Each structure stands twice: as C-alpha cells, then as structure tokens.
Amino acid sequence: MKDIQSIIEDYRNADFETRQYFFLSYRSLRDEFLKIDQQDVAAQFSAAPVKNRCCTRGYWSRILMGA
C-alpha cells in the first residue's frame, strides 16, 4: 500500500480524470485533495491578467453616445 504523502503527491501531479479517481478512492484524504484544488484555482486566478472594460479609455462615451 502507498503511503499518504506519495498519494497526495500523485494527486497534485495528476490530470483531471485521475484526480477524480483519487478523490473517489481515498475518502480519508478528501480534505487534503480539496486544499490542493483550492490552491490550484487561486494560483490560476492570480496569474490571469485582470481586464477591466470600465476603465478603458472612451468606453463610457461610446456607450452613452450610442456609437
């Protein structure tokens, strides 16, 4: 049987389908798996540039004038 740390590391490096398999197979580790998923999502959001159309020059004038 694999030790817990190797299972968690395998989960961290796995693709989506394999992560689902791990999540369903190792019920006692689900809290750890959720933490890893939350960290991955947070990293994706912080890496993505913020696009704010409200501050784009001339955006409001085009909307208000009906251009």
HELIX and SHEET records of a PDB file:
HELIX    1   1 ILE A    4  ARG A   12  1                                   9    
HELIX    2   2 PHE A   16  SER A   25  1                                  10    
HELIX    3   3 ARG A   27  LEU A   29  5                                   3    
HELIX    4   4 ARG A   30  ALA A   47  1                                  18    
HELIX    5   5 ARG A   53  CYS A   55  5                                   3    
HELIX    6   6 TYR A   59  MET A   65  1                                   7    
END                                                                             
